[in-house]
């Protein structure tokens, strides 16, 4: 089955919308703070400060 340009655009738009929805859901669940804290700890360990 060959995808036409129209189908590719529709799939791209739906994927983008799903990604945005998941990011927003994660923010409302408080996951952004968790990810930021983990990233900070990892960076501090790599530098040798933490």
mmCIF file as Biopython writes it, N, C-alpha, C and O atoms, coordinates in Angstrom:
data_model
#
loop_
_atom_site.group_PDB
_atom_site.id
_atom_site.type_symbol
_atom_site.label_atom_id
_atom_site.label_alt_id
_atom_site.label_comp_id
_atom_site.label_asym_id
_atom_site.label_entity_id
_atom_site.label_seq_id
_atom_site.pdbx_PDB_ins_code
_atom_site.Cartn_x
_atom_site.Cartn_y
_atom_site.Cartn_z
_atom_site.occupancy
_atom_site.B_iso_or_equiv
_atom_site.auth_seq_id
_atom_site.auth_asym_id
_atom_site.pdbx_PDB_model_num
ATOM 1   N N  . UNK A ? 1  ? 0.843  -1.179 0.000  1.0 0.0 1  A 1 
ATOM 2   C CA . UNK A ? 1  ? 0.000  0.000  0.000  1.0 0.0 1  A 1 
ATOM 3   C C  . UNK A ? 1  ? 0.886  1.239  0.000  1.0 0.0 1  A 1 
ATOM 4   O O  . UNK A ? 1  ? 1.764  1.384  0.850  1.0 0.0 1  A 1 
ATOM 5   N N  . UNK A ? 2  ? 0.657  2.102  -0.926 1.0 0.0 2  A 1 
ATOM 6   C CA . UNK A ? 2  ? 1.457  3.311  -1.048 1.0 0.0 2  A 1 
ATOM 7   C C  . UNK A ? 2  ? 0.702  4.488  -0.441 1.0 0.0 2  A 1 
ATOM 8   O O  . UNK A ? 2  ? -0.472 4.713  -0.737 1.0 0.0 2  A 1 
ATOM 9   N N  . UNK A ? 3  ? 1.407  5.238  0.421  1.0 0.0 3  A 1 
ATOM 10  C CA . UNK A ? 3  ? 0.784  6.404  1.033  1.0 0.0 3  A 1 
ATOM 11  C C  . UNK A ? 3  ? 0.934  7.607  0.127  1.0 0.0 3  A 1 
ATOM 12  O O  . UNK A ? 3  ? 2.010  7.869  -0.410 1.0 0.0 3  A 1 
ATOM 13  N N  . UNK A ? 4  ? -0.146 8.325  -0.034 1.0 0.0 4  A 1 
ATOM 14  C CA . UNK A ? 4  ? -0.081 9.544  -0.823 1.0 0.0 4  A 1 
ATOM 15  C C  . UNK A ? 4  ? 0.372  10.689 0.080  1.0 0.0 4  A 1 
ATOM 16  O O  . UNK A ? 4  ? 0.438  10.547 1.301  1.0 0.0 4  A 1 
ATOM 17  N N  . UNK A ? 5  ? 0.679  11.810 -0.537 1.0 0.0 5  A 1 
ATOM 18  C CA . UNK A ? 5  ? 1.112  12.975 0.245  1.0 0.0 5  A 1 
ATOM 19  C C  . UNK A ? 5  ? 0.016  13.427 1.205  1.0 0.0 5  A 1 
ATOM 20  O O  . UNK A ? 5  ? 0.304  13.876 2.314  1.0 0.0 5  A 1 
ATOM 21  N N  . UNK A ? 6  ? -1.228 13.309 0.781  1.0 0.0 6  A 1 
ATOM 22  C CA . UNK A ? 6  ? -2.347 13.713 1.639  1.0 0.0 6  A 1 
ATOM 23  C C  . UNK A ? 6  ? -2.400 12.839 2.891  1.0 0.0 6  A 1 
ATOM 24  O O  . UNK A ? 6  ? -2.604 13.342 3.996  1.0 0.0 6  A 1 
ATOM 25  N N  . UNK A ? 7  ? -2.216 11.538 2.716  1.0 0.0 7  A 1 
ATOM 26  C CA . UNK A ? 7  ? -2.239 10.630 3.857  1.0 0.0 7  A 1 
ATOM 27  C C  . UNK A ? 7  ? -1.059 10.890 4.789  1.0 0.0 7  A 1 
ATOM 28  O O  . UNK A ? 7  ? -1.210 10.827 6.010  1.0 0.0 7  A 1 
ATOM 29  N N  . UNK A ? 8  ? 0.098  11.179 4.234  1.0 0.0 8  A 1 
ATOM 30  C CA . UNK A ? 8  ? 1.279  11.479 5.051  1.0 0.0 8  A 1 
ATOM 31  C C  . UNK A ? 8  ? 1.053  12.724 5.891  1.0 0.0 8  A 1 
ATOM 32  O O  . UNK A ? 8  ? 1.433  12.763 7.061  1.0 0.0 8  A 1 
ATOM 33  N N  . UNK A ? 9  ? 0.435  13.744 5.300  1.0 0.0 9  A 1 
ATOM 34  C CA . UNK A ? 9  ? 0.155  14.971 6.033  1.0 0.0 9  A 1 
ATOM 35  C C  . UNK A ? 9  ? -0.836 14.721 7.155  1.0 0.0 9  A 1 
ATOM 36  O O  . UNK A ? 9  ? -0.675 15.247 8.256  1.0 0.0 9  A 1 
ATOM 37  N N  . UNK A ? 10 ? -1.852 13.928 6.889  1.0 0.0 10 A 1 
ATOM 38  C CA . UNK A ? 10 ? -2.847 13.612 7.913  1.0 0.0 10 A 1 
ATOM 39  C C  . UNK A ? 10 ? -2.196 12.850 9.063  1.0 0.0 10 A 1 
ATOM 40  O O  . UNK A ? 10 ? -2.457 13.149 10.229 1.0 0.0 10 A 1 
ATOM 41  N N  . UNK A ? 11 ? -1.355 11.872 8.747  1.0 0.0 11 A 1 
ATOM 42  C CA . UNK A ? 11 ? -0.666 11.103 9.786  1.0 0.0 11 A 1 
ATOM 43  C C  . UNK A ? 11 ? 0.262  12.015 10.591 1.0 0.0 11 A 1 
ATOM 44  O O  . UNK A ? 11 ? 0.336  11.897 11.814 1.0 0.0 11 A 1 
ATOM 45  N N  . UNK A ? 12 ? 0.961  12.915 9.920  1.0 0.0 12 A 1 
ATOM 46  C CA . UNK A ? 12 ? 1.860  13.837 10.609 1.0 0.0 12 A 1 
ATOM 47  C C  . UNK A ? 12 ? 1.088  14.755 11.555 1.0 0.0 12 A 1 
ATOM 48  O O  . UNK A ? 12 ? 1.514  14.983 12.688 1.0 0.0 12 A 1 
ATOM 49  N N  . UNK A ? 13 ? -0.034 15.276 11.098 1.0 0.0 13 A 1 
ATOM 50  C CA . UNK A ? 13 ? -0.836 16.172 11.930 1.0 0.0 13 A 1 
ATOM 51  C C  . UNK A ? 13 ? -1.409 15.422 13.124 1.0 0.0 13 A 1 
ATOM 52  O O  . UNK A ? 13 ? -1.402 15.941 14.241 1.0 0.0 13 A 1 
ATOM 53  N N  . UNK A ? 14 ? -1.903 14.214 12.905 1.0 0.0 14 A 1 
ATOM 54  C CA . UNK A ? 14 ? -2.446 13.427 14.016 1.0 0.0 14 A 1 
ATOM 55  C C  . UNK A ? 14 ? -1.362 13.071 15.026 1.0 0.0 14 A 1 
ATOM 56  O O  . UNK A ? 14 ? -1.606 13.093 16.232 1.0 0.0 14 A 1 
ATOM 57  N N  . UNK A ? 15 ? -0.172 12.743 14.541 1.0 0.0 15 A 1 
ATOM 58  C CA . UNK A ? 15 ? 0.939  12.428 15.436 1.0 0.0 15 A 1 
ATOM 59  C C  . UNK A ? 15 ? 1.340  13.649 16.256 1.0 0.0 15 A 1 
ATOM 60  O O  . UNK A ? 15 ? 1.610  13.540 17.452 1.0 0.0 15 A 1 
ATOM 61  N N  . UNK A ? 16 ? 1.378  14.795 15.616 1.0 0.0 16 A 1 
ATOM 62  C CA . UNK A ? 16 ? 1.715  16.032 16.315 1.0 0.0 16 A 1 
ATOM 63  C C  . UNK A ? 16 ? 0.678  16.345 17.389 1.0 0.0 16 A 1 
ATOM 64  O O  . UNK A ? 16 ? 1.033  16.710 18.509 1.0 0.0 16 A 1 
ATOM 65  N N  . UNK A ? 17 ? -0.592 16.202 17.052 1.0 0.0 17 A 1 
ATOM 66  C CA . UNK A ? 17 ? -1.663 16.460 18.022 1.0 0.0 17 A 1 
ATOM 67  C C  . UNK A ? 17 ? -1.587 15.492 19.202 1.0 0.0 17 A 1 
ATOM 68  O O  . UNK A ? 17 ? -1.781 15.896 20.348 1.0 0.0 17 A 1 
ATOM 69  N N  . UNK A ? 18 ? -1.307 14.222 18.930 1.0 0.0 18 A 1 
ATOM 70  C CA . UNK A ? 18 ? -1.178 13.240 19.999 1.0 0.0 18 A 1 
ATOM 71  C C  . UNK A ? 18 ? 0.010  13.578 20.898 1.0 0.0 18 A 1 
ATOM 72  O O  . UNK A ? 18 ? -0.090 13.478 22.121 1.0 0.0 18 A 1 
ATOM 73  N N  . UNK A ? 19 ? 1.128  13.976 20.301 1.0 0.0 19 A 1 
ATOM 74  C CA . UNK A ? 19 ? 2.300  14.352 21.088 1.0 0.0 19 A 1 
ATOM 75  C C  . UNK A ? 19 ? 2.022  15.542 21.980 1.0 0.0 19 A 1 
ATOM 76  O O  . UNK A ? 19 ? 2.401  15.543 23.151 1.0 0.0 19 A 1 
ATOM 77  N N  . UNK A ? 20 ? 1.359  16.561 21.436 1.0 0.0 20 A 1 
ATOM 78  C CA . UNK A ? 20 ? 1.012  17.744 22.225 1.0 0.0 20 A 1 
ATOM 79  C C  . UNK A ? 20 ? 0.075  17.368 23.362 1.0 0.0 20 A 1 
ATOM 80  O O  . UNK A ? 20 ? 0.230  17.857 24.481 1.0 0.0 20 A 1 
ATOM 81  N N  . UNK A ? 21 ? -0.896 16.502 23.085 1.0 0.0 21 A 1 
ATOM 82  C CA . UNK A ? 21 ? -1.840 16.068 24.125 1.0 0.0 21 A 1 
ATOM 83  C C  . UNK A ? 21 ? -1.112 15.333 25.249 1.0 0.0 21 A 1 
ATOM 84  O O  . UNK A ? 21 ? -1.419 15.544 26.422 1.0 0.0 21 A 1 
ATOM 85  N N  . UNK A ? 22 ? -0.150 14.473 24.905 1.0 0.0 22 A 1 
ATOM 86  C CA . UNK A ? 22 ? 0.592  13.752 25.931 1.0 0.0 22 A 1 
ATOM 87  C C  . UNK A ? 22 ? 1.473  14.688 26.755 1.0 0.0 22 A 1 
ATOM 88  O O  . UNK A ? 22 ? 1.607  14.500 27.965 1.0 0.0 22 A 1 
ATOM 89  N N  . UNK A ? 23 ? 2.071  15.686 26.123 1.0 0.0 23 A 1 
ATOM 90  C CA . UNK A ? 23 ? 2.884  16.660 26.864 1.0 0.0 23 A 1 
ATOM 91  C C  . UNK A ? 23 ? 2.010  17.433 27.841 1.0 0.0 23 A 1 
ATOM 92  O O  . UNK A ? 23 ? 2.389  17.625 28.996 1.0 0.0 23 A 1 
ATOM 93  N N  . UNK A ? 24 ? 0.856  17.870 27.390 1.0 0.0 24 A 1 
ATOM 94  C CA . UNK A ? 24 ? -0.057 18.614 28.262 1.0 0.0 24 A 1 
ATOM 95  C C  . UNK A ? 24 ? -0.533 17.737 29.411 1.0 0.0 24 A 1 
ATOM 96  O O  . UNK A ? 24 ? -0.608 18.198 30.550 1.0 0.0 24 A 1 
ATOM 97  N N  . UNK A ? 25 ? -0.856 16.478 29.127 1.0 0.0 25 A 1 
ATOM 98  C CA . UNK A ? 25 ? -1.285 15.560 30.184 1.0 0.0 25 A 1 
ATOM 99  C C  . UNK A ? 25 ? -0.167 15.366 31.205 1.0 0.0 25 A 1 
ATOM 100 O O  . UNK A ? 25 ? -0.430 15.325 32.407 1.0 0.0 25 A 1 
ATOM 101 N N  . UNK A ? 26 ? 1.068  15.249 30.743 1.0 0.0 26 A 1 
ATOM 102 C CA . UNK A ? 26 ? 2.201  15.093 31.656 1.0 0.0 26 A 1 
ATOM 103 C C  . UNK A ? 26 ? 2.405  16.316 32.527 1.0 0.0 26 A 1 
ATOM 104 O O  . UNK A ? 26 ? 2.731  16.189 33.707 1.0 0.0 26 A 1 
ATOM 105 N N  . UNK A ? 27 ? 2.218  17.501 31.960 1.0 0.0 27 A 1 
ATOM 106 C CA . UNK A ? 27 ? 2.362  18.738 32.732 1.0 0.0 27 A 1 
ATOM 107 C C  . UNK A ? 27 ? 1.308  18.788 33.829 1.0 0.0 27 A 1 
ATOM 108 O O  . UNK A ? 27 ? 1.618  19.138 34.968 1.0 0.0 27 A 1 
ATOM 109 N N  . UNK A ? 28 ? 0.068  18.443 33.503 1.0 0.0 28 A 1 
ATOM 110 C CA . UNK A ? 28 ? -0.994 18.476 34.505 1.0 0.0 28 A 1 
ATOM 111 C C  . UNK A ? 28 ? -0.791 17.433 35.601 1.0 0.0 28 A 1 
ATOM 112 O O  . UNK A ? 28 ? -1.257 17.621 36.725 1.0 0.0 28 A 1 
ATOM 113 N N  . UNK A ? 29 ? -0.107 16.348 35.291 1.0 0.0 29 A 1 
ATOM 114 C CA . UNK A ? 29 ? 0.176  15.323 36.290 1.0 0.0 29 A 1 
ATOM 115 C C  . UNK A ? 29 ? 1.386  15.650 37.151 1.0 0.0 29 A 1 
ATOM 116 O O  . UNK A ? 29 ? 1.687  14.921 38.097 1.0 0.0 29 A 1 
ATOM 117 N N  . UNK A ? 30 ? 2.083  16.738 36.837 1.0 0.0 30 A 1 
ATOM 118 C CA . UNK A ? 30 ? 3.245  17.144 37.613 1.0 0.0 30 A 1 
ATOM 119 C C  . UNK A ? 30 ? 4.519  16.441 37.204 1.0 0.0 30 A 1 
ATOM 120 O O  . UNK A ? 30 ? 5.494  16.435 37.955 1.0 0.0 30 A 1 
ATOM 121 N N  . UNK A ? 31 ? 4.527  15.852 36.034 1.0 0.0 31 A 1 
ATOM 122 C CA . UNK A ? 31 ? 5.692  15.099 35.579 1.0 0.0 31 A 1 
ATOM 123 C C  . UNK A ? 31 ? 6.817  16.012 35.116 1.0 0.0 31 A 1 
ATOM 124 O O  . UNK A ? 31 ? 7.976  15.598 35.106 1.0 0.0 31 A 1 
ATOM 125 N N  . UNK A ? 32 ? 6.501  17.243 34.733 1.0 0.0 32 A 1 
ATOM 126 C CA . UNK A ? 32 ? 7.541  18.160 34.264 1.0 0.0 32 A 1 
ATOM 127 C C  . UNK A ? 32 ? 8.532  18.446 35.384 1.0 0.0 32 A 1 
ATOM 128 O O  . UNK A ? 32 ? 9.740  18.491 35.155 1.0 0.0 32 A 1 
ATOM 129 N N  . UNK A ? 33 ? 8.026  18.636 36.575 1.0 0.0 33 A 1 
ATOM 130 C CA . UNK A ? 33 ? 8.903  18.888 37.734 1.0 0.0 33 A 1 
ATOM 131 C C  . UNK A ? 33 ? 9.768  17.674 38.024 1.0 0.0 33 A 1 
ATOM 132 O O  . UNK A ? 33 ? 10.953 17.818 38.326 1.0 0.0 33 A 1 
ATOM 133 N N  . UNK A ? 34 ? 9.196  16.481 37.936 1.0 0.0 34 A 1 
ATOM 134 C CA . UNK A ? 34 ? 9.946  15.250 38.177 1.0 0.0 34 A 1 
ATOM 135 C C  . UNK A ? 34 ? 11.069 15.095 37.162 1.0 0.0 34 A 1 
ATOM 136 O O  . UNK A ? 34 ? 12.198 14.766 37.527 1.0 0.0 34 A 1 
ATOM 137 N N  . UNK A ? 35 ? 10.766 15.329 35.900 1.0 0.0 35 A 1 
ATOM 138 C CA . UNK A ? 35 ? 11.781 15.207 34.850 1.0 0.0 35 A 1 
ATOM 139 C C  . UNK A ? 35 ? 12.886 16.239 35.054 1.0 0.0 35 A 1 
ATOM 140 O O  . UNK A ? 35 ? 14.067 15.923 34.906 1.0 0.0 35 A 1 
ATOM 141 N N  . UNK A ? 36 ? 12.508 17.465 35.391 1.0 0.0 36 A 1 
ATOM 142 C CA . UNK A ? 36 ? 13.502 18.510 35.620 1.0 0.0 36 A 1 
ATOM 143 C C  . UNK A ? 36 ? 14.415 18.156 36.796 1.0 0.0 36 A 1 
ATOM 144 O O  . UNK A ? 36 ? 15.628 18.346 36.718 1.0 0.0 36 A 1 
ATOM 145 N N  . UNK A ? 37 ? 13.835 17.642 37.884 1.0 0.0 37 A 1 
ATOM 146 C CA . UNK A ? 37 ? 14.643 17.255 39.047 1.0 0.0 37 A 1 
ATOM 147 C C  . UNK A ? 37 ? 15.614 16.130 38.710 1.0 0.0 37 A 1 
ATOM 148 O O  . UNK A ? 37 ? 16.771 16.162 39.129 1.0 0.0 37 A 1 
ATOM 149 N N  . UNK A ? 38 ? 15.156 15.147 37.966 1.0 0.0 38 A 1 
ATOM 150 C CA . UNK A ? 38 ? 16.035 14.037 37.577 1.0 0.0 38 A 1 
ATOM 151 C C  . UNK A ? 38 ? 17.148 14.521 36.649 1.0 0.0 38 A 1 
ATOM 152 O O  . UNK A ? 38 ? 18.299 14.107 36.788 1.0 0.0 38 A 1 
ATOM 153 N N  . UNK A ? 39 ? 16.807 15.386 35.715 1.0 0.0 39 A 1 
ATOM 154 C CA . UNK A ? 39 ? 17.813 15.918 34.791 1.0 0.0 39 A 1 
ATOM 155 C C  . UNK A ? 39 ? 18.861 16.728 35.542 1.0 0.0 39 A 1 
ATOM 156 O O  . UNK A ? 39 ? 20.051 16.654 35.234 1.0 0.0 39 A 1 
ATOM 157 N N  . UNK A ? 40 ? 18.418 17.501 36.527 1.0 0.0 40 A 1 
ATOM 158 C CA . UNK A ? 40 ? 19.357 18.294 37.327 1.0 0.0 40 A 1 
ATOM 159 C C  . UNK A ? 40 ? 20.306 17.385 38.083 1.0 0.0 40 A 1 
ATOM 160 O O  . UNK A ? 40 ? 21.511 17.633 38.125 1.0 0.0 40 A 1 
ATOM 161 N N  . UNK A ? 41 ? 19.762 16.324 38.684 1.0 0.0 41 A 1 
ATOM 162 C CA . UNK A ? 41 ? 20.613 15.395 39.437 1.0 0.0 41 A 1 
ATOM 163 C C  . UNK A ? 41 ? 21.627 14.699 38.531 1.0 0.0 41 A 1 
ATOM 164 O O  . UNK A ? 41 ? 22.793 14.551 38.896 1.0 0.0 41 A 1 
ATOM 165 N N  . UNK A ? 42 ? 21.185 14.280 37.368 1.0 0.0 42 A 1 
ATOM 166 C CA . UNK A ? 42 ? 22.097 13.604 36.434 1.0 0.0 42 A 1 
ATOM 167 C C  . UNK A ? 42 ? 23.207 14.554 35.999 1.0 0.0 42 A 1 
ATOM 168 O O  . UNK A ? 42 ? 24.370 14.155 35.946 1.0 0.0 42 A 1 
ATOM 169 N N  . UNK A ? 43 ? 22.867 15.801 35.687 1.0 0.0 43 A 1 
ATOM 170 C CA . UNK A ? 43 ? 23.880 16.763 35.268 1.0 0.0 43 A 1 
ATOM 171 C C  . UNK A ? 43 ? 24.870 17.049 36.390 1.0 0.0 43 A 1 
ATOM 172 O O  . UNK A ? 43 ? 26.073 17.157 36.151 1.0 0.0 43 A 1 
ATOM 173 N N  . UNK A ? 44 ? 24.370 17.170 37.593 1.0 0.0 44 A 1 
ATOM 174 C CA . UNK A ? 44 ? 25.267 17.420 38.725 1.0 0.0 44 A 1 
ATOM 175 C C  . UNK A ? 44 ? 26.207 16.253 38.944 1.0 0.0 44 A 1 
ATOM 176 O O  . UNK A ? 44 ? 27.373 16.454 39.282 1.0 0.0 44 A 1 
ATOM 177 N N  . UNK A ? 45 ? 25.718 15.034 38.757 1.0 0.0 45 A 1 
ATOM 178 C CA . UNK A ? 45 ? 26.581 13.858 38.936 1.0 0.0 45 A 1 
ATOM 179 C C  . UNK A ? 45 ? 27.627 13.787 37.830 1.0 0.0 45 A 1 
ATOM 180 O O  . UNK A ? 45 ? 28.769 13.405 38.085 1.0 0.0 45 A 1 
ATOM 181 N N  . UNK A ? 46 ? 27.255 14.151 36.609 1.0 0.0 46 A 1 
ATOM 182 C CA . UNK A ? 46 ? 28.218 14.109 35.500 1.0 0.0 46 A 1 
ATOM 183 C C  . UNK A ? 46 ? 29.319 15.139 35.698 1.0 0.0 46 A 1 
ATOM 184 O O  . UNK A ? 46 ? 30.484 14.868 35.406 1.0 0.0 46 A 1 
ATOM 185 N N  . UNK A ? 47 ? 28.958 16.314 36.190 1.0 0.0 47 A 1 
ATOM 186 C CA . UNK A ? 47 ? 29.941 17.364 36.415 1.0 0.0 47 A 1 
ATOM 187 C C  . UNK A ? 47 ? 30.799 17.026 37.628 1.0 0.0 47 A 1 
ATOM 188 O O  . UNK A ? 47 ? 31.958 17.434 37.707 1.0 0.0 47 A 1 
ATOM 189 N N  . UNK A ? 48 ? 30.231 16.279 38.571 1.0 0.0 48 A 1 
ATOM 190 C CA . UNK A ? 48 ? 30.966 15.910 39.761 1.0 0.0 48 A 1 
ATOM 191 C C  . UNK A ? 48 ? 30.650 16.752 40.966 1.0 0.0 48 A 1 
ATOM 192 O O  . UNK A ? 48 ? 31.355 16.693 41.974 1.0 0.0 48 A 1 
ATOM 193 N N  . UNK A ? 49 ? 29.593 17.540 40.874 1.0 0.0 49 A 1 
ATOM 194 C CA . UNK A ? 49 ? 29.210 18.416 41.997 1.0 0.0 49 A 1 
ATOM 195 C C  . UNK A ? 49 ? 28.306 17.656 42.976 1.0 0.0 49 A 1 
ATOM 196 O O  . UNK A ? 49 ? 28.430 17.823 44.189 1.0 0.0 49 A 1 
ATOM 197 N N  . UNK A ? 50 ? 27.405 16.828 42.456 1.0 0.0 50 A 1 
ATOM 198 C CA . UNK A ? 50 ? 26.384 16.210 43.289 1.0 0.0 50 A 1 
ATOM 199 C C  . UNK A ? 50 ? 26.727 14.915 43.857 1.0 0.0 50 A 1 
ATOM 200 O O  . UNK A ? 50 ? 25.921 14.322 44.575 1.0 0.0 50 A 1 
#
